[in-house]
């Protein structure tokens, strides 16, 4: 597990039909389904995607889990046993709890979107350079040479600003972005 880049998610997917009509509804009580959903959230918030742990090599104690989930330890233990028995989770030699099929139901979509966002940001940096938002109209645009212009030479300053804005708009248009 070491060597994986820590990944925290902001959301998890809940598959509607399996949740409403699948074995979860038949096998688990409402209380246990709540803990199952909390397990998915813990695994999504983990440094190791799909694994409930304190860190990459340390398990999370049942007491800590119970505190985080605001339930009693007996319920967490009962649920963990039931999830193990039904094959929803596994526990490795270190005591880390793995959600079975995490990648199948969660990680693939998230990873695809993450790669797209990173590629888009990289492309924008290549086209536009570092993002620069002027505070006022008297500042040069990103990527422009900072030409020495005296404040009283407002016509020259306005010309430079106008050229800079045109250059930025052309770069955005060429890259397929709309400038607002």
C-alpha positions as CSV (number, residue, x, y, z in Angstrom):
1,X,0.0,0.0,0.0
2,X,2.9,2.4,0.5
3,X,3.7,4.3,-2.6
4,X,0.1,5.2,-3.4
5,X,-0.6,8.9,-3.5
6,X,-3.0,9.9,-0.8
7,X,-6.4,10.6,-2.2
8,X,-9.4,12.2,-0.5
9,X,-12.7,12.4,-2.1
10,X,-15.5,14.9,-1.7
11,X,-18.3,12.5,-2.7
12,X,-19.1,8.8,-3.1
13,X,-21.6,7.1,-5.4
14,X,-24.5,5.2,-4.1
15,X,-26.0,2.8,-6.7
16,X,-29.8,3.3,-6.4
17,X,-31.2,0.0,-7.6
18,X,-28.8,-2.2,-5.7
19,X,-29.3,-0.1,-2.6
20,X,-33.1,-0.2,-2.8
21,X,-33.7,-3.6,-4.3
22,X,-30.5,-5.6,-3.7
23,X,-29.2,-7.8,-0.9
24,X,-28.3,-4.8,1.3
25,X,-32.0,-4.1,1.8
26,X,-32.7,-7.8,2.7
27,X,-29.5,-8.6,4.7
28,X,-29.1,-5.5,6.8
29,X,-31.4,-3.6,9.2
30,X,-31.9,0.1,8.8
31,X,-29.3,0.7,11.5
32,X,-26.8,-1.6,9.8
33,X,-27.5,0.1,6.4
34,X,-26.6,3.4,8.0
35,X,-23.3,2.0,9.2
36,X,-22.6,0.5,5.8
37,X,-23.1,3.9,4.2
38,X,-20.9,5.4,6.9
39,X,-18.2,2.8,6.0
40,X,-18.4,3.9,2.4
41,X,-17.9,7.5,3.5
42,X,-15.0,6.6,5.7
43,X,-13.4,4.6,2.8
44,X,-13.9,7.6,0.5
45,X,-12.3,10.0,3.0
46,X,-9.3,7.7,3.5
47,X,-5.7,8.4,2.4
48,X,-6.0,4.9,0.7
49,X,-9.1,4.8,-1.6
50,X,-11.5,2.2,-0.5
51,X,-9.7,1.4,2.8
52,X,-10.8,2.3,6.3
53,X,-7.6,3.1,8.2
54,X,-5.9,5.6,10.4
55,X,-3.0,5.8,7.9
56,X,-1.5,3.6,5.2
57,X,-0.2,1.0,7.7
58,X,-2.4,1.5,10.8
59,X,-6.0,0.3,11.3
60,X,-8.7,2.5,12.7
61,X,-9.9,1.3,16.1
62,X,-13.5,0.3,16.5
63,X,-13.7,2.9,19.3
64,X,-12.6,5.7,17.0
65,X,-14.9,4.5,14.2
66,X,-17.8,4.5,16.7
67,X,-17.0,8.0,17.8
68,X,-16.7,9.3,14.3
69,X,-20.0,7.6,13.3
70,X,-21.8,8.6,16.5
71,X,-22.8,5.0,17.3
72,X,-21.9,2.5,20.0
73,X,-18.9,0.2,19.6
74,X,-21.1,-2.9,19.8
75,X,-23.0,-1.8,16.7
76,X,-19.7,-1.2,14.8
77,X,-18.4,-4.6,15.8
78,X,-21.7,-6.3,14.9
79,X,-21.8,-4.6,11.5
80,X,-18.1,-5.3,10.7
81,X,-18.7,-9.0,11.5
82,X,-21.8,-9.0,9.3
83,X,-20.0,-7.2,6.4
84,X,-17.1,-9.6,6.6
85,X,-19.5,-12.6,6.6
86,X,-21.4,-11.3,3.6
87,X,-18.2,-10.4,1.7
88,X,-18.8,-6.7,1.6
89,X,-15.4,-6.0,3.3
90,X,-12.1,-7.8,4.0
91,X,-9.5,-7.2,6.7
92,X,-5.9,-7.5,5.7
93,X,-2.9,-8.6,7.9
94,X,-2.4,-5.1,9.2
95,X,-6.1,-4.8,10.3
96,X,-7.1,-2.4,7.5
97,X,-10.7,-2.7,6.4
98,X,-11.0,-2.9,2.6
99,X,-14.4,-2.3,0.9
100,X,-14.8,-5.1,-1.7
101,X,-15.3,-3.9,-5.3
102,X,-14.4,-0.3,-4.4
103,X,-12.8,0.3,-7.7
104,X,-15.7,-1.2,-9.6
105,X,-18.3,1.1,-8.0
106,X,-16.4,4.2,-7.0
107,X,-12.9,4.9,-8.1
108,X,-13.1,4.5,-11.9
109,X,-15.5,7.4,-12.5
110,X,-13.7,9.6,-9.9
111,X,-10.3,8.9,-11.4
112,X,-11.5,9.6,-14.9
113,X,-12.9,13.0,-13.9
114,X,-9.8,13.8,-11.9
115,X,-7.5,13.1,-14.9
116,X,-9.7,15.3,-17.1
117,X,-9.5,18.2,-14.6
118,X,-5.7,17.8,-14.3
119,X,-5.2,17.7,-18.1
120,X,-7.4,20.8,-18.5
121,X,-5.4,22.8,-15.8
122,X,-2.1,21.7,-17.4
123,X,-3.4,22.9,-20.8
124,X,-4.6,26.2,-19.4
125,X,-1.1,26.8,-17.8
126,X,0.6,26.0,-21.1
127,X,-1.6,28.4,-23.0
128,X,-2.0,31.2,-20.6
129,X,0.9,30.8,-18.2
130,X,0.2,31.5,-14.5
131,X,-3.3,32.9,-13.8
132,X,-3.1,36.6,-13.1
133,X,-6.1,38.7,-12.2
134,X,-5.4,42.5,-12.2
135,X,-6.7,44.4,-9.3
136,X,-7.3,47.5,-11.4
137,X,-7.0,48.6,-15.0
138,X,-3.6,50.1,-14.4
139,X,-1.8,46.7,-14.0
140,X,-0.3,44.7,-16.9
141,X,-1.9,41.4,-17.9
142,X,-0.2,38.0,-17.3
143,X,2.5,37.2,-19.8
144,X,3.0,40.8,-20.9
145,X,6.3,42.6,-20.4
146,X,6.1,45.1,-17.7
147,X,6.8,48.3,-19.7
148,X,7.7,51.3,-17.7
149,X,4.9,53.7,-18.2
150,X,4.5,56.8,-16.1
151,X,1.1,57.1,-14.5
152,X,0.4,60.5,-16.2
153,X,0.8,58.9,-19.6
154,X,-2.7,57.4,-19.4
155,X,-3.2,57.2,-23.2
156,X,-0.1,54.9,-23.5
157,X,-1.2,52.9,-20.4
158,X,-4.7,52.4,-21.9
159,X,-3.2,51.3,-25.2
160,X,-1.0,48.7,-23.4
161,X,-3.9,47.4,-21.4
162,X,-6.1,47.1,-24.5
163,X,-3.3,45.2,-26.4
164,X,-2.9,42.9,-23.5
165,X,-6.6,42.2,-23.3
166,X,-6.7,41.5,-27.0
167,X,-3.8,39.1,-26.7
168,X,-5.4,37.3,-23.8
169,X,-8.8,37.0,-25.7
170,X,-7.0,35.6,-28.8
171,X,-5.2,33.0,-26.7
172,X,-8.5,32.0,-25.0
173,X,-10.3,31.8,-28.4
174,X,-7.5,29.7,-29.9
175,X,-7.7,27.3,-27.0
176,X,-11.5,27.1,-27.3
177,X,-12.3,29.0,-24.1
178,X,-14.8,31.8,-23.8
179,X,-13.6,35.0,-22.1
180,X,-16.2,36.6,-19.9
